[in-house]
Amino acid sequence: MKAINLPRFSISIVFLLFSTVMYAQVRGSTLTPKNKTVPKPAFVCSNYVWSWYQNGLTTFTFSMKNQSGHDVKRVRYRVLFFDRQGSQIDFAESQTEGIPNGLAQRESVTLDFDTGMSTRKLSSSQKVEILDFKEAP
């Protein structure tokens, strides 16, 4: 049987990496939290769709799901539009009427002819920010 000769510096690197990992685990490092649960967001938006009409209006629609744990009577939100380089190029604000807990509904923002056409052509990604919401009584 032939013995494998490893260079000493590779063994030192392996030892150093192993020691660092073990030290982080012993010290309770925040690099690898085990018992931490990440809270889920109150609202999740998905299923984005662009629509444009002969009258020149452009509509951006999406689904908004309420997972806040409460029925809400109003949600104010802002839709941000980004170009291919990640720069924000436009935004639109609106609000919902109400969403029962655990359910989703379609929401939309309408853009005028010039803004809608250019934003739709330039936009490669969108983000919906929740500005505020009111729980139903």
Summary of the structure (lengths in Angstrom):
residues: 137
radius of gyration: 24.9
end to end distance: 78.6
largest distance: 82.7
contacts: 328
relative contact order: 0.20
helix: 22%
strand: 42%
